[in-house]
Amino acid sequence: MTLILNNDDIESVLTMPDCLDVLEDAYRELAHGRGVSRTRSDSFSPTRRPDALYSLKSMDGIVPKLGVGAVRINSDIITWPVLAGTERRVKVPSAPGARYVGLVLLFSIENGEPLAIFPDGVLQRMRVGAANGLGVKYLARKNAHVVGLLGSGWQAGAQVMAVCAVRPIEVVHCYSPNAANREAFAREWGAKLNIKMVAVDTPEAALADADVALCATNSIDNIFFARWLRPGLHVSSIKRPEIEVAALKRADVLVLHNRDASPVHSFTKGATIPEKAKNKGWMLAEGIGFDRLPTLPQLIAGEVEGRTRDEQITCFLNNIGLGYQFAACGALLYRKAKERGLGHDLPTDWFTQTVHP
Amino acid sequence: MTLILNNDDIESVLTMPDCLDVLEDAYRELAHGRGVSRTRSDSFSPTRRPDALYSLKSMDGIVPKLGVGAVRINSDIITWPVLAGTERRVKVPSAPGARYVGLVLLFSIENGEPLAIFPDGVLQRMRVGAANGLGVKYLARKNAHVVGLLGSGWQAGAQVMAVCAVRPIEVVHCYSPNAANREAFAREWGAKLNIKMVAVDTPEAALADADVALCATNSIDNIFFARWLRPGLHVSSIKRPEIEVAALKRADVLVLHNRDASPVHSFTKGATIPEKAKNKGWMLAEGIGFDRLPTLPQLIAGEVEGRTRDEQITCFLNNIGLGYQFAACGALLYRKAKERGLGHDLPTDWFTQTVHP
């Protein structure tokens, strides 16, 4: 049978500590050449809505140790509005019922069969959270206990879950431009994680005492600046442009998630994404040697050094996601969902064939 | 609702003339920059079977005029045996019930929703047939009526369907190494297409009077040689290595399917595909300027010249497939399947989400 899971199923079984564990091992496998990651591709065309583009995104990965491969697909209507003075990349939920479209297909590498199909939303933020959490684990000071959080959206929740799973965090100061949003976020996540979480009204206030600065926005402009750096700080980002280049340059240790420089972009003629988004999103310009930076898999495998002294400034840049993460977390999810009997079973024959493809 | 179709549904609605029409227009759109094609990627890892590799293949495309994007995925166990003296690439049907795993996911570019999910097998050979059929339409002599066919497998059927749809074919001489196979093929397809089809026992006999030579094998060694060329012949191939390089060089007009030089290959350490398969499969070596060859979309759009004189030798090389073909034929399939009420409807909510991905 091929298992169809929904986000409630996924949320009920996928814990952050488990995701951290499975990804930590999967990254080590990848560093040792025992995993496969196919660079994300983004294809764009016009869509009905004139201020938007249609985007078909895909990424693949195989984790042989876990016996699975995965393809993650997103079929999105995307706009690039300016909100609170910064340019953002905003997906518009346009499918029937005002829903988003993101899917993961999980396959067995032993016999090729489709094991499961499920939406990507919950897993996607868990794997982003876990990747940045591993950045904190390997780079932040051991005694880090104060977090400054920039952002109060969907991704921010997973970021605080992850940091709390790898360091003895006592307090999180949270800033985002909308006061109601940041206050609701602080209430919700303070209660969920049983920690002190305080909404503050400037980014400076959020970062004042921070050991770890977590950037968790959908901004394609800078939102963290070099002037905020202090000795001993670990800065973590989920999107390339969040951190000012001057700040990246001042980091003593700067680690990328992985070395894919950008998605493979394909366009119809004229359907280019805003130039700013394109450049700020992916270019590591201005003298930072992208190709020479260490990656999270290398850091975890011990191939490169992390923090060696408390006063160093460290930085983790989650520059681009991998289908490989969906394979690793997907294997964990599949095993747990099967144990608990979750989801709809569909006949595997619906997704296989006698015809030679 | 998201429509789940099977190969019987697909075979019952998809005709070769319709596929030729939809692809001809889609290629013209692509030539004009009004389509998107993301190069195929093949990721390889070890699998349980020691003489095989696991392969996770994907390709994407968008046809704005038809309102759809598609992702085609193959999850295969692949071996490279030597059969009848030539090295082949053979997929082993390993999923439960000894089945193959190939899927197409079709999405709306207007709202992103998943319109349909279906196996790729029937559609895959229809689009290969139609692509080579368009090669015949634009390159073979108008009065071509004798076909020499090399191959008697699954792909060969679509090749004869396509050539008969675009030229007034009277007779097909069919050769493949196994006598029983070629005789069964000639009986089946002669009856299906109501033409004279004769199994012959050498490739030379198949090609003796041919106006069109159709190569339709899974060989990764040469099976068509320069010594068989004659003025006026059109040679058609579904796989890069079928035609000897010396023959490609002698063609007066040589047209590629498209300019993707090879799939994007990714491997675990050590899991390389046989060197021979890798080179013969994709390299256009020995002085043929791959980058300068015209493509089928350009030919259809009138950007490059096809055959101008009866005595010219023309050649069409279906060097690599495109997700774009699955989008175009998938749009046609979806429309026809909906009209006829075919397939299983699943709730679209199963494949969409409220969570921001």
Interface residues (C-beta under 8 A of the other chain):
Chain A: I4 N6 N7 H32 G33 R34 G35 V36 S37 R38 T39 S41 S43 F44 S45 P46 T47 R48 Y54 L56 S58 D60 G61 I62 P64 G69 V71 I73 N74 S75 D76 I77 K91 P93 S94 A95 P96 G97 A98 R99 Y100 V101 G102 L103 L105 F107 S108 I109 E110 N111 G112 E113 P114 I117 P119 D120 G121 V122 Q124 G153 W154 V264 S266 F267 T268 K269 G270 H344 T348 D349 W350 F351 T352 Q353 T354 V355 H356 P357
Chain B: I4 N6 N7 H32 G33 R34 G35 V36 S37 R38 T39 S41 S43 F44 S45 P46 T47 R48 Y54 L56 S58 D60 G61 I62 P64 G69 V71 I73 N74 S75 D76 I77 K91 P93 S94 A95 P96 G97 A98 R99 Y100 V101 G102 L103 L105 F107 S108 I109 E110 N111 G112 E113 P114 I117 P119 D120 G121 V122 Q124 G153 W154 V264 S266 F267 T268 K269 G270 H344 T348 D349 W350 F351 T352 Q353 T354 V355 H356 P357
